[in-house]
Amino acid sequence: MPTAIPPQGSGNGITKFTNCRLVLGDCLVAQDLWVSSVTGKIVHPQAAFYDDLIVPSHVVDLGGRIVSAGLIDIQLNGAFGFNFSTLFPDMSQYRKKVRQLNRELATTGVTSYVPTVTSQTSTLYRSVLPFLGPPAGPQRAEDGAESLGAHVEGPFLSPTKNGVHNVDVLREARSVEDLEDMYGAENLRPAASGRPLPIRMITAAPEVGRMAELIPALRERGVIYSIGHSEATYEQASTAVAAGATMITHLFNAMRPLHHRNPGIFGVLGMAESLPRPYFGIIADGIHLHPTTIKIAFNAHPEGFILVTDAMHLVGLPDGTYDWTNGDNCSKIVKTGSVLKLEGSETIAGSSITLIECVSNFLTWSGCTIPQALNAVTATPASLLGLRGVKGSLLPGADADLVVLSEITQPDSRQLVVDEVWKFGARVHLREESSSGSSTASSSSNSYM
């Protein structure tokens, strides 16, 4: 992961949060938290104070609020008017759009994400993927949310489960060379420099072409294989999991439905606990899935449950009709409230929800605990991505990406509100309405930015 560049004028860079409740495992624990904007890491307070004789430069009283690791969205198609599946005549504009999105995304509590590109032409993949990989060098906190690698959702999908994906660009893969021809070999082959691959995850239908046979080769390259947009039977899905598939893309959506004589892809969540069971994404926007369906999935395999937005570029935009690059076509998506549909059809076209809204919905519908809901957007996606202890954690040594949350409980709902967002130990967002909590500085500065 990239190292952090500390902000100017931050004293020794140590901030202590006190009077707060930390999400640690499945519990909310009343405990102080120390972070460093110099190292960008969470600090072990006893070692820092007693062994290194360090006193925090700043102390922040959070007034009993919740502190969670920064949120991780592993399926984000775009937001705030920018879609990752977009070509520009001057691709330097694409880079600027990504950077702008990163800063705005952080204000929603998302500090890391997996930018998702839908089924597109090879030209588009090769053009955009170099801009979507993990940062290669040091990153500043003010850069906002960081990419953990790109997710290519297609084009090796079932044409009968394409959803809004343009069926004309769907393909079959029979060799790794077919994948390299589509995405660009440079985006799938480890670089001699050691730079991470731009592609972190591929969604594909295992029954299409010889895709199931290619799963081990993708795993060898460090690419996560996710089952999705698929007609796979239970047996075909089980074969894919045995071959190394570790994820299911937006469970229940764009796949063979659960049947009592053929449970389909969902059935692999019921495998014996001694066998590998995949992680799975759930879109909790109240449109893609019924709340009871979400509870069933969570109860089937809570350790694999990951909340995702599947958000489109219409997040943060008013109602209206918007263009979207859909393979060789320019499709139009109609936004009505929180509902997105392909123009002229009833086909759902992604979501316009934020990740913290997904968390609040899940809390309301499921009756689960706050740590359980937050783990679905922190520790669990970090584990899927091989980043346990680096992201999605408040333990010493993890990246100091965190959110400060207020809890609002009403008779018919439970809501978490993002008050503050910290990246690499520096605050990057403060909600204007947030007035609880206070800070003091051990140095002459009153700022803990």
Buried (B, 14 or more C-beta within 10 A) or exposed (E): BBEBBBBEEBBBBBBBBBBBBBBBEEEBBEBBBBBBBBBBBBBBBEEBBEEEEBEBBBBBBBBEBBBBBBBBBBBBBBBBBBBBBBEEEEEEEBEEBBEBBBBBBBBBBBBBBBBBBBBBBBEBBBBBBBBBBBBEEEBBBBBBBBBBBBBBBBBBBBBEBBBBBBEBBBBBBBEBEBBBEBBBEEBBEEEEEEEBBBBBBBBBBBBBBEBBBBBEBBBEEBBBBBBBBBBBBBEBBBBBBBBBBBBBBBBBBBBBEBEEEEBBBBBBBEBEEEEEBBBBBBBBBBBBBEBEBBBBBBEBBBEBBBBBBBBBBBBBBEEEEBEBBBBEEEBBBBBEEBBBBBEEEEEBBBBBBBBBBBBBBBBBBBEBBBBBBBBBBBBBBBBBBEBBBBBBBBEBEBBBBBBBBBBEEEEEEBBBBBBBBBBBBBBBBBBEEBEEBEBEBBBEEEEBB
